[in-house]
Amino acid sequence: MRELRVHLRRLLQSTASIIDAQGVLWHSVQLLDISRMGVAFSCTHEMQCGAVCQILFCLPGQTMRNEATLRIVHCAPSASGYRLGARIIELEQQCADRIVEFVVGEPTLRT
């Protein structure tokens, strides 16, 4: 499979929660990697490409809860259910700063 992502990302194993666009169905997922522009995660159920959802997560070593709006861009069967890729389409700046800090391993400076 050809790699399409161009942004620096970092591997992680962290539990997160996904809620559908209607705010009705919550699912526990396992974050696999993250960048400023997207996430990869695994879950037990299939999600349609193009679907919009919210994700709630904490980054390793941080206590702040982060929230982002995602659009699913890839969903494929895996040994533990499904592996998904999603693009971040809405994110508060403070959350973006925490993601960048986690990915590059140093504090984000804002002037």
N, C-alpha and C positions, 0 to 999 in steps of 0.2 A: 504494500500500500504506500502511495506517495504521500509524504509529509506536506501539509498545506499551511501549517501555522508558522508565522514568522516572528512572533513576539517571544521574548525570553519567558520561560515558564519554570516552575519548580515542582518536583514530585512531592507528594505528601500522602499520608493516610490519615484521614480525619472524617468523622461522621458529620453529616449535615442533614438538613431537612428541606424537602422540595414541596411546594404547594402549587396546585394548578392555577390557571389564570382566573378561575371563578372563585378561588379561595375556599374550596370545599375539601379536596382530597390531599392529605399530607402523606408523604412517603419518606422513609429514612433511606439515605444514600451514602455511599462511601466516596469521598473526594479522592481522586487519583493524581491530578496535577492542576495547577492554576497559573494564570497569567493575568495581566491587567485587562486583557480583552476576552478571556474565556476560561472555561473549566472543563475537565474531563472527570466523569464519575461513573460508578457502577450502581446498578439497582436491580431489583428483582422483577420489575415490570417494563414493558416496552413503552416508549414514548414516540409520538409521531414527529418527524422532521417538520420544523416550522412552528411547533407548539411553543407557547410562551408560558413561563412559570417563574415563581420566585424561589430563591434559595436562601436559607439562613445557615450561617456557619461561623465557627471560630477558627482562626489560624493557629497552628501549633505555637506554643509559647506566648500566646496573646489571650487576653480575657475578654476583649471587646467582641460583641456579636455583630456580624456583618450581614448585610442583606443586599441582594442584587436581583435584577430582572434578567432572565435568560431567554434566548431563543435556541431551541434544540436544532443542531445542524447535522448530527450523525447519531445513529442508533444501530448497534450490531449485537447479535447474540454472543454471549461469552459463557465460560464455564459456570459462573455464578449468577447468571441471569442475562443482563444487558450491559454493554459499555456504551456510554453516551458522551458526546461532545456538544458543548453549548457556547454560544457567543454571548458575552455580557452586553446587554443593550441599554441598561440603566443602572447607575451606580452613584452613590454620593461620593464627593471628593475625598472625604476623610477615609472612607472604605477603600477607595482606589489607592490612597497613600499607604494604607496598611498592607495592601496586597503587594505593591511595588517594594515596600520595605522588606516584606517577607521573601519575595522572589530574588531581590538583589542582595539581601543580607545586611543592609545598612539603612539607617534612618533616612527618610525623605526630607530634604530641606525645602522649606517654602519661604519665599521672600515677598 
